[in-house]
Amino acid sequence: MKDAAPQTIYLKDYTPFGYVIEKVDLTFRLAPNATRVLSRIRFAPNPDAPDRRFFLHGEDLRPISTKIDGADITPRPVPGGIECDAPDTPFTFEAEVEIDPAANTALEGLYMSNGMYCTQCEAEGFRKITWYPDRPDVMAPFTVRIEGDEPVMLSNGNPGARDAGFAEWHDPWPKPAYLFALVAGDLVNHPDSFTTASGKEVELNIWVRPGDEDKCAFGMQALKDSMKWDEETYGREYDLDVFNIVAVDDFNMGAMENKGLNIFNSSCVLASPETSTDANFERIEAIIAHEYFHNWTGNRITCRDWFQLCLKEGLTVFRDAQFTSDLRSAPVKRIEDVIMLRGRQFREDNGPLAHPVRPDSFVEINNFYTATVYEKGAELIGMLKTLVGEADYYKALDLYFQRHDGDAATIEDWLKVFEDATGRDLAQFKRWYDEAGTPRLTVSDSFNDGTYTLHFKQETPPTPGQPTKDPRVIPIAVGLLNPNGDEVQPTTILEMTDAEQSFSFEGLASKPVPSILRDFSAPVILERESDNAERAFLLAHDTDPFNRWQAGRDLALDCLIRMIRDGATPDSAYLDALHTLIRDDAQDPAFRALALGLPSQDELAQTLHDQGTTPDPQAIWDALETLKQARAEAYQDTATRLHAQYQVTEAYAASAEQTGARALANAAMSMLNRLDGGALAQKQFDSADNMTQQLAALSALISAGKGDAAVTRFYDQWQHDRLVIDKWFSAQIVNARPEDVAQVAKTLTEHPDFTMKNPNRFRATLGALAMSGAGFHHASGAGYALLADWLIRLDPLNPQTTARMCTAFETWRRYDDARQALIRAQLERILSTPGLSRDTTEMVTRILG
């Protein structure tokens, strides 16, 4: 385990490593409890480094021998690694160490997953493999020899010599150690190939455990689609002879972009209609694209230090969103992304874990793989594209690839490329990277003699360590509609740069209805006085799909807040406007299904808190249930028609068309479930031939209190499939009534199939508890205590997953005094645990504030 003593690392203290690496040769002699790692590394002094200290990282290594230029040396142990005297001329460093993969439950470095050797080196896992300068700005070509009796032995790059008992790999492209990968075990491949734009044939493989071969076809097609799209959209061609993906059961992340050998959490690559939902298919497609796109935006150009993490992640998230938008529905993808941004990143920005997209300090880098770095980082790329225009965006990207190929770059490098390509000054835009918090954009308007004026004010609330904020550049996409619903001003980008700013539109016959922040053109909170009549008008007439959805969302939010705060009944304006939309068969079924979605319990809690009302989780749940019941009763005939109309009778396909149809049909089934006591859901459960339909029906039955038999049948049918059983665990918790959530979760942690050593199963159970709104925040505090119990147990085994799961407590200060006291007690109990990891110590300390 890492030393729990916190040591803050600061961006301002960056200095380059004292040496460059010309090449790395590694030999692995595999044994579960005693793997030998032999390294031979050619170093040379770095002329750009002010310090020649020869320090190498290392953790949990048993040293066998160490040499410089063939002579034995005795390195000095220092915190975090070793140091020794080194020549001021090029030299060869050799070391042999022993490691214990079977005992590595943290899943960092080289570890075992059900008998298979696997690595995860991002961010700082390579130091658990051998002595090395484990930092992203130290890049080198790697040659790897793997010795053992495993049937398949893989590493980065192109294959070299191999025979019984060994396999060699060579990666000609310089890379940092965090991109190193090794996999060895009993695997079978799903093969294919791809011919690049220049005519080179690339061998493709998805490697899986025997028995999973039938779940690879979709992932392979997604990979080929990604390769083609990246060539056509960004001009990026793949640069090795082979591209391997491996599915691993025990993995802390979703997937990892190691050069030429992507390692995936099994849940993010294995798919079949019988075992995977439509959402699983779309997620797999996006993650495969994301990791492949990293080949250029992350691998060929990496980040100089971990403070620049958003440089590779934000850009690659933006690119994978473009990919999904092009393959599927762009409006639906945008709405889904904003729902996730608001649900995760806005929450982060509004609490004790708020940090800039590029933080200026950290204790444990694993704690900064956050929604702010990824999702908000992607929003910044989108704003840049909006501000400079499509043509100049791609011109700047071409310059970025040309100028920085093979570099470890910074945000300054990235922005300088745009300045040089477009002539713009982006000094003010850089505040988006440097300052935390979500700007509040307040809008008012006026109309005089045919001139309509929009008045904007921007303010970003204080965040930890940043009490005052300067104005940012905000691209505001605006359109105007006349009272008849016709668009009189097409989408225009208003570029706001001051704290207060006004924009006018002339020559209008009447006061228009504004459509502001179209396509969610900036990650801000829009505050504007509006009434339900205007919202209903925009829901009916807006030409921007995102703002049509937003108008419906605002109607629902206003209705729910008044129900919670004032005891109001469901609003007829909302019910009527939404009914008009969902009955309109000219509208995309996927869009209508999204429109039927309601604000989450967490969003409602935050809205109440922002309005000065202490949220009551039970009252929020009750209001949502009341509104759902009112909709079911008002829309019964329409729901019956939609459910029948959008049944898919063709063979299952994970296409946008079928996915949208199933989403709308299942939304209708969910409404009818409230009226028929689960009869329709039971019929669907009995006849379902795909997981989307079966799981939707199971969830409906549990929600209706009719799920006991279905829960048993589902388990009996799928107990052999670990990924489906993850769904079984989650479904029982998220669909339980609030008063039952903690007990259901507790009972499931006692189930023989529960294990905390597998991150997927832990998240499926305890993560579902944390997401259960009124259930997790039940006044008894049972949910808080149960989660804390398991986090304390997990931390010695897997600090990374433990720390991330602690974020369930980050909003604790918004609740009443009693709940605050209950949560604080659990956080302090976690923090007082002897030997608590550095990861979890930092996270809990930040949450407590």
C-alpha positions in Angstrom: 0.0 0.0 0.0 1.1 3.5 -0.6 2.4 5.6 2.2 -0.7 7.3 3.7 1.3 10.4 4.7 -0.1 13.1 2.4 2.4 15.1 0.2 1.0 17.8 -2.0 2.4 18.0 -5.5 2.2 21.4 -7.2 2.1 22.3 -10.9 4.4 25.3 -10.3 7.2 23.0 -9.1 7.5 21.0 -12.3 11.0 20.4 -13.6 12.1 18.0 -16.4 13.7 14.7 -15.4 17.5 14.8 -15.4 17.9 12.1 -18.0 16.3 11.0 -21.3 15.8 7.4 -22.1 17.0 6.1 -25.4 15.5 2.6 -25.2 14.0 0.1 -22.7 14.4 -3.7 -22.7 12.2 -5.6 -20.3 12.1 -9.3 -19.6 9.2 -10.8 -17.5 9.6 -14.3 -16.0 6.0 -15.0 -15.0 5.0 -16.7 -11.7 1.9 -15.8 -9.8 3.7 -15.0 -6.5 7.2 -14.4 -7.7 7.4 -12.8 -11.1 10.9 -11.6 -12.0 11.3 -8.4 -14.0 14.6 -7.7 -15.6 15.1 -4.2 -17.0 17.9 -2.8 -19.2 17.5 0.9 -19.8 19.7 3.2 -21.7 19.9 6.7 -20.1 21.5 9.9 -21.3 21.8 13.3 -19.5 19.0 15.7 -20.4 20.5 19.0 -21.5 17.2 20.8 -20.6 17.1 19.6 -17.0 18.4 21.8 -14.2 18.9 18.8 -11.8 20.9 15.7 -12.5 19.5 13.7 -9.5 19.1 10.1 -10.6 15.9 9.0 -8.9 13.7 6.1 -10.0 10.2 5.3 -8.7 9.4 1.9 -7.2 6.8 0.5 -4.9 6.4 -3.1 -3.4 9.5 -4.3 -5.3 11.9 -6.9 -3.9 15.3 -6.0 -5.3 17.5 -8.7 -6.6 20.3 -6.9 -8.4 21.2 -3.4 -9.8 23.9 -2.4 -12.2 25.2 0.6 -14.1 27.3 -0.2 -17.2 27.7 -3.8 -16.0 29.0 -3.0 -12.5 27.0 -3.8 -9.4 25.7 -0.8 -7.4 23.8 -0.4 -4.2 21.1 2.2 -4.6 20.0 4.4 -1.7 16.3 3.8 -0.7 14.4 7.0 -0.5 10.7 7.7 -0.1 8.9 6.5 -3.2 11.9 4.7 -4.8 15.7 4.7 -5.0 18.5 7.0 -6.0 22.1 6.5 -6.8 25.1 8.3 -8.4 25.0 8.2 -12.1 27.5 9.2 -14.9 27.2 12.5 -16.6 27.5 10.6 -19.9 25.1 8.0 -21.5 24.9 4.8 -19.5 23.0 1.5 -19.2 21.0 0.8 -16.0 20.1 -2.8 -15.3 17.9 -4.2 -12.5 16.2 -7.3 -11.5 13.3 -7.3 -9.1 10.6 -9.7 -7.9 6.9 -8.8 -7.6 3.8 -10.7 -6.4 1.0 -10.2 -8.9 -1.4 -12.6 -7.1 -1.2 -10.4 -4.0 -1.8 -7.2 -5.9 -5.5 -6.5 -5.0 -5.1 -2.8 -5.8 -5.2 -3.7 -9.5 -2.4 -1.3 -10.3 0.9 -2.5 -11.9 1.0 -6.2 -12.7 -1.8 -8.3 -11.1 -3.8 -11.4 -11.5 -7.4 -11.5 -12.7 -8.9 -15.0 -12.4 -5.6 -16.6 -13.3 -4.7 -14.1 -16.0 -1.8 -11.7 -15.8 -2.8 -8.1 -16.5 -1.4 -4.6 -16.1 -2.9 -1.2 -15.3 -0.2 1.5 -15.2 -2.1 4.7 -15.5 -1.4 6.9 -13.7 1.4 5.6 -11.5 1.2 1.8 -11.7 4.5 1.1 -13.5 6.5 1.8 -10.4 5.0 -1.4 -9.0 6.6 -3.3 -11.8 10.2 -2.1 -11.8 12.5 0.8 -11.0 11.7 3.6 -13.5 11.1 7.3 -13.8 7.4 6.8 -13.7 6.3 10.2 -15.1 4.5 11.0 -18.4 7.2 13.3 -19.8 9.8 10.5 -19.9 9.2 8.7 -23.2 11.1 5.8 -24.8 10.6 2.8 -27.2 10.1 -0.5 -25.4 11.1 -4.0 -26.3 9.5 -6.7 -24.1 10.2 -10.4 -23.7 7.6 -12.5 -21.8 8.6 -15.9 -20.5 6.1 -18.4 -19.1 3.8 -21.2 -19.9 0.7 -19.1 -20.7 -0.9 -19.8 -24.1 -1.2 -16.1 -25.0 1.4 -13.5 -24.0 0.8 -9.9 -25.3 2.5 -6.5 -24.9 2.6 -3.2 -26.7 3.5 -2.7 -30.3 4.3 -5.3 -33.0 5.0 -9.0 -32.4 8.6 -10.2 -32.6 10.1 -13.6 -32.1 8.0 -16.2 -30.3 8.1 -19.9 -29.5 6.9 -22.2 -26.8 7.6 -20.5 -23.5 8.3 -17.0 -24.7 7.0 -14.1 -26.8 8.7 -10.8 -27.8 7.1 -7.5 -28.6 8.5 -4.2 -29.9 6.9 -0.8 -29.8 8.8 1.6 -32.0 6.9 4.7 -30.9 8.3 6.4 -27.8 5.8 6.2 -24.9 5.7 7.0 -21.2 5.5 4.1 -18.7 1.8 4.6 -18.0 1.1 3.3 -21.5 2.9 0.0 -20.9 0.8 -3.1 -21.0 1.2 -6.8 -20.6 -1.4 -9.6 -20.7 -0.8 -13.3 -20.4 -3.2 -16.2 -19.9 -5.7 -18.6 -21.4 -7.3 -16.4 -24.1 -8.9 -16.8 -27.4 -9.2 -14.2 -30.1 -11.9 -12.8 -32.3 -9.8 -11.8 -35.3 -10.4 -9.3 -38.1 -8.4 -6.8 -40.2 -8.6 -3.2 -41.3 -7.0 -1.6 -44.4 -5.9 2.0 -43.7 -6.3 4.9 -46.1 -2.7 4.4 -47.3 -3.3 0.7 -48.0 -1.7 -0.9 -45.0 -3.5 -4.0 -43.6 -3.7 -4.0 -39.8 -4.4 -7.2 -37.9 -7.2 -6.7 -35.3 -7.9 -9.0 -32.3 -10.3 -8.9 -29.4 -8.9 -11.4 -26.8 -11.4 -12.9 -24.3 -11.7 -15.9 -22.0 -12.9 -19.1 -23.6 -16.7 -18.9 -23.8 -16.9 -15.2 -24.5 -16.1 -15.4 -28.2 -19.7 -14.8 -29.2 -19.7 -11.4 -27.5 -17.0 -9.7 -29.6 -18.6 -9.0 -33.0 -20.1 -5.6 -32.0 -16.9 -4.4 -30.4 -14.9 -5.4 -33.4 -17.3 -3.4 -35.7 -17.1 -0.5 -33.4 -13.3 -0.6 -33.6 -13.3 -0.7 -37.4 -15.9 2.2 -37.5 -13.6 4.2 -35.2 -10.5 3.7 -37.3 -12.4 4.7 -40.5 -14.0 7.7 -38.8 -10.7 9.0 -37.4 -9.1 8.8 -40.9 -12.0 10.6 -42.5 -12.6 13.3 -39.8 -9.2 14.0 -38.4 -6.8 12.5 -41.0 -5.4 10.1 -38.4 -4.2 6.7 -39.6 -3.2 3.8 -37.3 0.5 3.4 -37.0 1.3 -0.2 -36.0 0.8 -3.6 -37.7 -1.6 -5.0 -35.1 -4.2 -3.6 -32.7 -5.2 -5.8 -29.8 -8.0 -5.4 -27.3 -8.2 -7.7 -24.2 -11.3 -8.1 -22.0 -10.4 -8.3 -18.2 -12.9 -9.0 -15.4 -11.1 -7.2 -12.6 -10.3 -3.6 -13.7 -10.7 -0.3 -11.8 -11.4 1.7 -14.9 -13.6 1.3 -18.0 -10.7 0.8 -20.3 -7.1 1.8 -21.0 -5.5 3.1 -24.2 -2.1 1.4 -23.9 -0.3 1.7 -27.2 -1.5 -1.1 -29.5 -2.8 -3.2 -26.6 -6.0 -1.7 -25.2 -7.1 -3.4 -21.9 -10.8 -3.2 -21.3 -13.1 -3.9 -18.4 -15.1 -6.8 -19.7 -18.3 -4.8 -19.2 -17.0 -2.3 -21.8 -16.3 -4.7 -24.7 -18.4 -7.9 -24.3 -21.9 -7.6 -25.8 -24.7 -9.7 -27.1 -28.4 -9.0 -27.5 -29.3 -11.6 -24.9 -26.9 -10.2 -22.2 -26.5 -6.5 -23.0 -28.9 -3.6 -23.0 -29.1 -0.9 -25.7 -27.3 1.4 -23.3 -24.5 -1.2 -22.9 -24.1 -1.4 -26.7 -23.9 2.4 -27.1 -21.5 2.7 -24.2 -19.2 -0.1 -25.6 -19.2 1.7 -29.0 -18.2 5.0 -27.4 -15.5 3.5 -25.1 -13.9 1.5 -27.9 -13.8 4.7 -30.0 -12.5 6.7 -27.0 -9.6 4.4 -26.4 -8.8 4.0 -30.1 -8.8 7.8 -30.6 -6.3 8.1 -27.7 -3.8 6.6 -30.1 -3.1 10.1 -31.4 -4.7 12.3 -28.6 -3.0 10.7 -25.7 -0.3 8.3 -27.0 1.4 10.0 -30.0 0.9 13.3 -28.1 0.8 12.7 -24.4 0.7 15.1 -21.4 3.8 16.6 -19.9 2.6 15.9 -16.3 -0.5 14.8 -14.7 -1.8 18.3 -14.2 -2.3 18.3 -18.0 -4.6 15.2 -17.8 -7.5 17.1 -19.4 -5.3 17.7 -22.5 -5.6 14.1 -23.5 -8.9 13.2 -21.8 -11.0 16.2 -22.6 -10.0 16.2 -26.2 -10.6 12.5 -26.6 -14.0 12.6 -24.9 -15.0 15.4 -27.3 -13.8 13.3 -30.2 -15.7 10.2 -29.1 -18.9 12.4 -28.6 -18.4 13.6 -32.2 -18.1 9.9 -33.4 -21.3 8.8 -31.6 -23.2 11.9 -32.9 -22.2 11.0 -36.5 -23.2 7.4 -36.1 -26.3 7.9 -34.1 -28.5 10.9 -33.3 -26.6 14.1 -32.6 -29.4 15.8 -30.6 -30.0 12.7 -28.5 -26.3 12.3 -27.8 -26.0 16.0 -26.9 -28.9 15.8 -24.5 -27.5 12.6 -22.9 -24.1 14.2 -22.4 -25.6 17.3 -20.8 -27.7 15.2 -18.4 -24.5 13.4 -17.3 -22.5 16.7 -17.1 -25.1 18.3 -14.9 -25.6 15.2 -12.8 -21.9 14.6 -12.2 -19.7 17.6 -13.1 -22.0 20.4 -11.9 -22.4 18.6 -8.6 -18.6 18.3 -8.4 -18.2 22.1 -9.2 -20.8 22.9 -6.5 -19.2 21.1 -3.6 -16.0 20.5 -1.6 -14.4 18.5 -4.5 -14.5 21.4 -6.9 -11.3 21.8 -8.9 -10.2 23.4 -12.1 -10.1 21.4 -15.3 -6.4 21.7 -14.9 -5.7 21.5 -11.2 -2.7 23.3 -9.7 -2.0 20.7 -7.0 -2.9 17.2 -5.9 -2.0 14.6 -3.3 -3.1 11.5 -5.2 -3.5 11.8 -9.0 -6.0 8.9 -9.1 -8.5 11.2 -7.3 -8.4 13.6 -10.3 -9.8 11.2 -12.9 -13.0 13.2 -12.5 -16.0 14.5 -14.4 -14.4 17.9 -14.4 -11.3 16.7 -16.2 -13.2 14.5 -18.6 -16.6 15.9 -19.3 -16.0 19.6 -18.6 -12.6 19.2 -20.4 -14.6 18.1 -23.4 -17.0 21.0 -23.1 -14.0 23.3 -23.3 -12.9 21.7 -26.6 -16.5 22.2 -27.9 -16.5 25.9 -26.9 -13.2 26.4 -28.7 -14.6 24.8 -31.9 -17.7 27.0 -31.6 -15.6 30.1 -31.1 -13.1 29.6 -34.0 -15.5 27.8 -36.4 -15.3 24.3 -37.9 -12.7 25.1 -40.6 -10.3 26.7 -38.2 -10.8 24.0 -35.6 -9.6 21.3 -38.0 -6.8 23.6 -39.2 -5.6 24.0 -35.6 -5.9 20.2 -35.0 -3.7 19.5 -38.0 -1.1 22.0 -36.7 -1.4 20.3 -33.2 -0.6 16.9 -34.7 2.2 18.2 -36.8 3.9 20.3 -34.2 3.6 18.0 -31.2 3.7 14.5 -32.5 6.0 12.6 -30.1 5.8 15.3 -27.5 4.6 15.5 -23.9 2.5 18.6 -24.2 0.7 21.2 -22.0 -2.5 23.2 -22.1 -0.3 26.2 -23.1 0.9 24.2 -26.1 -2.6 23.4 -27.0 -3.9 26.9 -26.8 -0.9 28.3 -28.7 -1.7 26.0 -31.6 -5.2 27.6 -31.8 -3.7 31.1 -31.5 -1.2 30.5 -34.3 -3.8 28.8 -36.5 -6.5 31.5 -36.1 -4.8 34.6 -34.9 -7.1 34.8 -31.8 -5.9 35.7 -28.3 -7.0 32.9 -26.0 -5.6 34.3 -22.7 -9.1 34.9 -21.3 -10.3 31.6 -22.5 -7.6 29.9 -20.5 -9.5 30.9 -17.3 -11.8 27.9 -18.1 -8.8 25.7 -17.5 -7.5 27.5 -14.5 -10.6 28.3 -12.4 -13.1 25.9 -10.9 -16.8 26.4 -10.7 -19.8 26.6 -13.0 -20.6 30.2 -14.2 -24.2 31.5 -13.5 -25.4 33.3 -16.6 -28.3 35.6 -15.7 -30.4 36.9 -18.6 -33.0 39.7 -19.0 -34.5 41.3 -22.1 -36.2 44.3 -23.5 -38.0 45.2 -26.8 -38.3 48.8 -28.2 -39.2 49.9 -31.7 -38.3 46.7 -33.4 -35.0 46.2 -31.5 -34.8 43.2 -29.1 -32.0 43.3 -26.6 -30.6 40.5 -24.4 -28.8 41.6 -21.2 -26.4 39.0 -19.8 -24.5 38.9 -16.5 -22.0 36.2 -15.5 -20.8 35.2 -12.1 -18.9 32.2 -10.9 -19.4 31.4 -7.2 -16.4 30.8 -4.9 -14.8 27.3 -4.8 -12.3 25.8 -2.5 -9.1 27.9 -2.7 -10.5 30.3 -5.4 -12.8 32.8 -3.7 -12.9 35.3 -6.6 -13.4 34.6 -10.3 -12.8 36.8 -13.4 -15.2 36.9 -16.3 -14.8 34.1 -18.9 -15.3 33.9 -22.6 -18.7 32.4 -23.0 -20.1 31.4 -26.5 -23.9 31.8 -26.2 -25.8 30.3 -29.1 -29.1 32.2 -29.6 -32.1 31.9 -31.9 -35.3 34.0 -31.9 -38.9 32.8 -32.7 -41.9 35.0 -33.4 -45.2 34.4 -31.7 -46.4 32.2 -34.5 -43.5 29.8 -33.9 -41.4 30.8 -36.9 -37.7 31.3 -36.6 -36.9 35.0 -37.3 -33.3 34.8 -36.2 -31.3 31.6 -36.9 -28.7 30.4 -34.5 -26.1 33.1 -33.8 -23.1 32.8 -31.6 -22.8 35.7 -29.1 -19.4 36.0 -27.6 -19.6 37.2 -24.1 -16.3 38.4 -22.5 -17.4 40.9 -19.8 -19.1 40.5 -16.5 -22.1 42.3 -18.0 -22.9 42.6 -21.7 -25.8 43.2 -24.0 -26.6 42.1 -27.6 -29.3 43.6 -29.8 -31.3 42.3 -32.8 -33.0 44.9 -35.0 -35.8 45.0 -37.5 -38.2 42.7 -35.7 -42.0 43.1 -36.2 -42.8 41.9 -32.7 -41.1 40.9 -29.5 -39.6 37.4 -30.1 -39.3 34.4 -27.9 -35.6 33.8 -27.3 -34.0 30.4 -27.5 -30.8 30.8 -25.5 -27.8 28.5 -25.0 -28.8 26.3 -28.0 -27.1 22.9 -28.1 -25.8 23.8 -24.7 -23.1 26.0 -26.2 -21.3 26.5 -22.8 -21.2 24.6 -19.5 -23.1 27.3 -17.5 -26.2 27.5 -15.4 -28.7 29.7 -17.3 -31.0 31.8 -15.0 -33.8 33.7 -16.7 -37.3 34.7 -15.5 -39.7 32.7 -17.6 -43.2 31.3 -17.3 -44.7 28.0 -18.2 -46.5 29.4 -21.2 -43.2 30.3 -22.8 -41.7 27.0 -21.9 -44.6 25.2 -23.4 -44.2 27.4 -26.5 -40.5 26.5 -26.9 -41.3 22.8 -26.3 -43.8 22.9 -29.2 -41.9 25.2 -31.6 -38.2 25.6 -30.9 -36.1 24.5 -33.9 -33.2 23.6 -31.7 -33.7 20.0 -30.4 -31.7 20.6 -27.2 -33.7 23.6 -26.2 -36.9 21.9 -27.0 -35.9 19.2 -24.5 -34.7 21.8 -22.1 -38.1 23.6 -22.2 -39.8 20.4 -21.2 -37.2 19.8 -18.5 -37.8 23.3 -17.1 -41.5 22.7 -17.1 -41.0 19.4 -15.1 -38.5 21.0 -12.7 -40.8 24.0 -12.0 -43.7 21.6 -11.4 -41.8 19.4 -9.1 -40.2 22.2 -7.1 -43.7 23.7 -6.4 -45.0 20.2 -5.5 -42.1 19.7 -3.0 -42.0 23.2 -1.6 -45.6 24.3 -1.7 -47.6 21.1 -1.8 -48.9 21.9 -5.3 -50.6 19.4 -7.5 -49.0 18.3 -10.9 -49.2 21.2 -13.3 -51.6 20.9 -16.3 -49.4 23.1 -18.5 -46.6 20.6 -18.1 -48.8 17.5 -18.5 -50.5 18.9 -21.6 -47.3 20.2 -23.3 -45.5 16.9 -22.8 -48.5 14.9 -24.0 -48.5 16.9 -27.2 -44.9 16.1 -27.8 -45.0 12.4 -27.1 -48.1 11.9 -29.3 -46.3 13.4 -32.3 -45.0 10.5 -34.4 -43.0 12.9 -36.5 -40.6 13.3 -33.6 -37.7 10.9 -33.1 -38.8 8.1 -30.6 -35.5 8.4 -28.8 -36.1 12.2 -28.3 -39.6 11.5 -27.0 -38.2 8.9 -24.6 -35.7 11.5 -23.3 -38.5 14.1 -23.0 -40.3 11.7 -20.7 -37.3 11.5 -18.4 -37.6 13.6 -15.2 -35.0 15.5 -13.2 -33.1 13.2 -10.9 -33.5 13.3 -7.1 -30.0 14.8 -6.9 -30.8 17.6 -9.4 -34.0 18.4 -7.4 -32.1 18.4 -4.2 -29.5 20.8 -5.6 -32.1 23.1 -7.1 -33.9 23.4 -3.8 -30.6 24.0 -2.0 -29.7 26.8 -4.5 -33.1 28.4 -3.9 -32.5 28.4 -0.1 -34.6 25.4 0.8 -33.2 22.5 2.7 -34.0 19.4 0.6 -36.0 16.6 2.1 -35.0 13.4 0.2 -38.2 11.6 1.0 -40.3 14.6 -0.1 -38.4 14.7 -3.4 -39.1 11.0 -3.9 -42.8 11.4 -3.1 -43.2 14.3 -5.5 -41.5 12.3 -8.3 -43.8 9.3 -7.6 -46.9 11.6 -7.6 -46.0 13.2 -10.9 -45.2 9.8 -12.5 -48.6 8.6 -11.4 -50.3 11.7 -12.7 -48.6 11.2 -16.1 -49.5 7.5 -16.2 -53.2 8.4 -15.6 -53.2 11.3 -18.1 -51.4 9.4 -20.8 -52.8 5.9 -20.4 -54.3 5.7 -23.9 -51.3 7.2 -25.5 -48.9 5.0 -23.6 -50.9 1.9 -24.7 -50.6 3.0 -28.3 -46.9 3.8 -28.1 -46.1 0.5 -26.4 -47.8 -1.4 -29.2 -46.6 0.8 -32.0 -42.9 0.7 -31.1 -42.5 -3.0 -30.5 -39.5 -4.1 -32.6 -40.4 -7.2 -34.5 -37.2 -7.5 -36.6 -34.1 -9.4 -35.4 -32.3 -7.4 -32.7 -29.9 -4.7 -33.8 -28.1 -2.2 -31.7 -29.0 0.5 -34.2 -30.2 4.1 -33.4 -33.6 3.3 -34.9 -34.3 0.2 -32.9 -32.8 1.6 -29.7 -35.1 4.6 -29.9 -38.1 2.5 -30.5 -37.4 0.2 -27.5 -36.7 3.3 -25.3 -40.1 4.8 -26.1 -41.9 1.5 -25.8 -40.3 0.8 -22.4 -41.1 4.3 -21.2 -44.7 3.6 -22.1 -44.6 0.3 -20.4 -43.2 2.0 -17.2 -46.2 4.3 -17.2 -48.7 1.5 -17.7 -47.0 -0.5 -15.0 -48.4 2.0 -12.5 -51.9 1.2 -13.6 -52.0 -2.5 -14.3 -50.1 -3.8 -11.2 -47.2 -5.2 -13.4 -49.3 -7.3 -15.8 -47.8 -5.8 -19.0 -44.3 -5.9 -17.4 -44.8 -9.6 -16.5 -45.9 -10.4 -20.1 -42.8 -8.6 -21.4 -40.5 -10.4 -18.9 -41.9 -13.8 -19.9 -41.5 -13.2 -23.7 -38.3 -11.0 -23.8 -35.6 -12.2 -26.2 -33.1 -9.5 -25.4 -31.7 -8.0 -22.3 -33.1 -4.5 -23.0 -36.6 -5.8 -22.8 -36.0 -8.3 -20.0 -34.2 -5.9 -17.7 -36.8 -3.1 -18.3 -39.5 -5.5 -17.3 -37.7 -6.8 -14.3 -37.1 -3.2 -13.1 -40.8 -2.4 -13.6 -41.9 -5.5 -11.7 -39.6 -4.7 -8.7 -40.9 -1.1 -8.7 -44.5 -2.4 -8.6 -43.7 -4.7 -5.7 -44.3 -7.7 -7.9 -40.7 -8.7 -8.6 -39.9 -11.6 -6.3 -40.5 -14.4 -8.7 -38.9 -12.5 -11.6 -35.8 -11.8 -9.5 -35.4 -15.5 -8.8 -36.0 -16.5 -12.4 -33.6 -13.9 -13.7 -30.9 -15.1 -11.4 -31.5 -18.8 -12.2 -31.3 -17.9 -15.9 -28.1 -15.8 -15.8 -26.1 -16.9 -12.7 -23.4 -18.2 -15.1 -22.9 -14.7 -16.6 -21.0 -12.3 -14.3 -21.9 -9.1 -16.2 -25.6 -9.9 -16.3 -25.5 -10.7 -12.6 -24.1 -7.2 -12.0 -27.3 -5.9 -13.5 -29.3 -8.2 -11.2 -27.6 -6.8 -8.1 -28.2 -3.2 -9.2 -31.8 -3.6 -10.3 -33.0 -4.8 -6.9 -31.4 -1.8 -5.1 -32.3 1.1 -7.5 -35.9 0.0 -7.8 -36.5 -0.6 -4.1 -38.6 1.8 -2.0 -36.5 4.2 0.0 -37.2 2.6 3.3 -36.0 -0.8 1.9 -32.9 0.3 0.0 -30.3 -0.1 2.7 -31.6 -3.5 3.8 -31.8 -4.8 0.2 -28.2 -3.7 -0.4 -27.1 -5.2 2.9 -28.8 -8.5 2.1 -27.1 -8.6 -1.3 -23.7 -8.0 0.2 -24.3 -11.3 2.0 -25.1 -13.1 -1.2 -22.5 -15.8 -2.2 -22.0 -14.0 -5.6 -21.0 -10.7 -3.9 -17.3 -9.9 -3.8 -15.6 -6.6 -3.0 -12.5 -7.7 -4.9 -14.2 -7.2 -8.2 -14.8 -3.5 -8.9 -17.8 -4.1 -11.2 -19.6 -6.2 -8.5 -18.8 -3.7 -5.8 -20.0 -0.7 -7.9 -23.1 -2.7 -8.9 -24.1 -3.1 -5.3 -22.7 -0.3 -3.2 -22.6 2.1 -6.1 -26.3 1.4 -6.6 -26.9 2.2 -3.0 -25.1 5.5 -3.3 -27.2 6.5 -6.3 -30.5 5.6 -4.7 -31.4 9.2 -3.6 -34.0 8.9 -0.9 -32.9 5.4 -0.1 -29.3 6.3 0.5 -30.3 9.5 2.4 -33.0 7.7 4.5 -33.4 9.5 7.8 -32.3 6.3 9.6 -28.7 6.8 8.3 -28.6 3.0 7.5 -27.4 3.7 4.0 -24.5 5.9 5.2 -23.4 3.4 7.7 -23.5 0.5 5.3 -21.5 2.3 2.6 -18.9 3.4 5.2 -18.6 -0.1 6.5 -17.7 -1.5 3.1 -15.4 1.4 2.1 -13.4 0.7 5.3 -13.2 -3.0 4.3 -12.2 -2.3 0.7 -9.6 0.4 1.3 -6.7 -2.0 2.3 -7.4 -4.0 -0.9 -8.3 -1.3 -3.5 -7.7 2.3 -2.4 -8.5 3.7 -5.9 -12.1 2.3 -6.0 -12.6 3.2 -2.4 -11.6 6.8 -2.9 -13.9 7.2 -5.9 -16.8 5.7 -4.0 -16.4 8.2 -1.2 -17.8 10.9 -3.5 -21.3 9.6 -2.6 -20.9 11.8 0.5 -19.8 15.0 -1.3 -23.1 16.8 -1.1 -23.6 16.2 2.6 -23.7 19.9 3.5 -26.9 20.6 1.5 -29.0 18.4 3.9 -30.6 19.0 7.3 -28.6 19.0 10.5 -29.6 15.5 11.4 -28.4 14.0 8.1 -25.3 16.2 8.2 -24.4 14.8 11.6 -24.9 11.2 10.4 -22.7 11.7 7.4 -20.0 13.5 9.2 -19.9 10.7 11.8 -19.3 8.1 9.0 -16.7 10.3 7.2 -14.8 10.8 10.5 -15.0 7.0 11.1 -13.5 6.3 7.7 -10.8 8.9 8.3 -9.9 7.5 11.7 -9.3 4.0 10.3 -5.7 2.9 11.0 -3.6 2.6 7.9 -6.1 4.4 5.7 -4.7 4.8 2.1 -3.4 8.1 0.8 -6.2 8.0 -1.9 -9.0 7.7 0.6 -7.4 10.0 3.1 -7.2 12.8 0.6 -10.7 12.3 -0.7 -12.4 12.2 2.8 -10.4 15.2 4.0 -11.5 17.2 1.0 -15.1 16.2 1.5 -15.1 17.2 5.1 -13.6 20.6 4.1 
